[in-house]
């Protein structure tokens, strides 16, 4: 009985794999209710693969930026890349322009982190870890009034301190700096808790700071736009 079934299975396989038969079967399936489900499944698989490639590319680009822009002197040491985790945004607080994100790490296991920088799939700065309960993180975003990070421009080197908010600003840019509208700002090598060389945003306008006339104050348009993806990447340092 088993031999008969095996022979029938082989004959059926040969028959189904004939070009004319496959084309006919494909035509029938394309007109059936089964085809939309098959198409949807393949689309989901494709999107999942693209997301994985995007994550890998973002991490690789970050490593490359740190390697290429590393100072030749020993005065400034680039922090170790450390571990990274993929997370899913569960909640925006508040809705609209979020100051806080609630993120769940997708890994089966995560260590307690002393600090962490969060980016989106394009590698743009989202914010920093503010709290952690197991695999659930609270992230303070660049739109938070209490967010602060050192930034620098690589086109014509100058530094400043970005303060978050609905409209983030950079303070303490020296008035003799060659600042220009359209400059791209990155997280600074001098920042104590953020990974260096993460793209932050562009300079939209600048003027002398009336409270500190020896400095410019620059209005920044962040690269990170909320609600464009639920996936983020967390670069973290585990507690010793």
SVG drawing of the C-alpha trace seen along z (x, -y; Angstrom):
<svg xmlns="http://www.w3.org/2000/svg" viewBox="-13 -90 60 92">
<polyline fill="none" stroke="black" stroke-width="0.4" points="0.0,0.0 2.8,-2.4 4.6,-1.6 1.5,-2.4 1.0,-5.7 4.7,-6.6 4.3,-5.8 1.1,-7.9 2.8,-10.8 5.8,-10.7 3.5,-10.7 1.4,-13.5 4.6,-15.6 5.8,-15.1 2.4,-16.0 2.0,-19.1 5.5,-20.3 4.8,-20.2 4.9,-23.8 1.5,-23.7 0.0,-22.3 1.6,-24.8 0.4,-27.7 -3.1,-26.3 -3.0,-25.9 -1.6,-29.4 -4.4,-30.8 -7.1,-29.0 -5.6,-30.1 -5.3,-33.7 -9.1,-33.7 -9.9,-31.9 -10.4,-33.2 -7.1,-31.6 -5.0,-34.0 -5.6,-37.2 -4.6,-35.3 -1.4,-34.0 -0.6,-37.5 -1.1,-39.0 1.1,-36.3 3.9,-37.0 3.6,-40.7 3.9,-40.4 7.0,-38.1 8.5,-40.7 7.9,-43.6 9.4,-41.6 12.5,-40.8 12.8,-44.5 12.6,-45.5 15.3,-43.1 17.5,-44.4 16.8,-48.0 17.8,-47.2 21.0,-45.5 21.8,-48.4 21.2,-51.0 23.5,-49.3 26.2,-48.8 26.0,-52.5 26.3,-53.6 29.4,-51.4 30.8,-52.8 30.2,-56.4 32.0,-55.8 34.9,-54.1 35.3,-56.7 35.0,-59.7 37.1,-58.4 39.8,-60.9 43.4,-60.0 44.4,-61.3 44.1,-59.5 42.4,-62.5 39.0,-61.4 38.0,-57.8 34.9,-56.6 32.6,-54.5 32.3,-50.8 29.4,-50.0 28.0,-47.7 24.8,-45.8 21.7,-46.8 18.2,-45.7 15.2,-45.9 12.1,-47.4 8.4,-48.0 6.7,-51.3 3.7,-50.5 2.6,-54.0 3.1,-57.7 2.7,-60.1 1.1,-62.4 -0.4,-61.7 0.6,-64.2 4.1,-65.3 5.3,-62.7 7.6,-63.5 7.7,-59.9 7.6,-56.6 6.9,-53.2 8.9,-50.6 9.0,-46.8 12.2,-45.0 11.5,-42.1 14.5,-40.0 13.8,-37.1 16.2,-38.5 17.6,-42.0 20.1,-43.1 19.5,-46.1 20.9,-49.1 22.8,-52.0 22.2,-54.1 20.8,-53.8 20.4,-55.8 17.3,-55.1 17.2,-55.6 14.6,-54.8 15.1,-52.6 16.7,-55.4 19.3,-55.8 18.0,-59.1 18.0,-60.1 14.7,-59.4 15.7,-59.9 17.3,-58.2 16.2,-55.6 14.7,-57.2 13.5,-54.1 13.3,-50.3 11.1,-47.5 12.4,-44.3 11.8,-44.4 9.7,-47.5 11.5,-50.9 10.5,-54.4 12.2,-56.7 12.5,-60.5 12.2,-61.8 13.9,-64.8 10.5,-66.6 10.7,-66.4 11.3,-69.7 13.7,-68.0 15.7,-66.3 19.3,-67.5 22.2,-66.2 25.5,-67.5 25.6,-68.0 28.2,-68.9 28.4,-69.9 30.9,-68.0 30.8,-70.4 32.5,-73.2 33.2,-71.9 31.3,-73.6 29.4,-72.2 26.3,-73.1 23.8,-71.8 20.4,-70.7 17.4,-71.2 14.3,-69.3 10.8,-70.5 8.0,-70.9 10.6,-73.0 14.1,-71.9 16.9,-74.5 20.6,-74.3 22.4,-76.7 26.0,-77.7 27.2,-77.8 30.1,-80.3 29.3,-83.4 32.5,-82.9 31.4,-79.5 30.8,-79.0 27.1,-78.0 24.8,-77.9 21.1,-77.1 20.8,-73.5 23.7,-72.3 23.3,-68.7 23.9,-68.1 25.0,-64.8 25.3,-63.6 28.6,-64.8 31.7,-62.8 31.7,-64.9 28.3,-63.8 28.4,-61.6 25.5,-59.3 24.6,-59.3 26.4,-57.4 28.4,-59.7 27.6,-60.6 23.8,-59.8 22.0,-62.3 19.8,-64.6 18.4,-67.3 19.1,-70.3 19.6,-74.0 16.4,-75.9 17.4,-79.4 19.8,-80.9 20.5,-84.2 22.4,-85.7 21.2,-84.5 19.9,-87.6 20.7,-86.0 24.2,-85.0 25.4,-87.4 28.7,-85.5 26.6,-82.5 24.2,-81.7 20.9,-80.0 19.7,-77.8 16.2,-76.4 16.4,-72.7 14.1,-70.5 14.6,-66.9 15.0,-64.1 12.8,-61.8 9.2,-62.1 6.7,-60.2 4.2,-57.7 6.3,-56.7 7.4,-53.3 6.8,-51.4 10.2,-49.8 13.2,-51.4 16.8,-50.3 18.2,-50.7 22.0,-50.9 22.6,-50.1 25.3,-49.6 24.6,-46.9 25.2,-47.6 28.6,-46.4"/>
</svg>
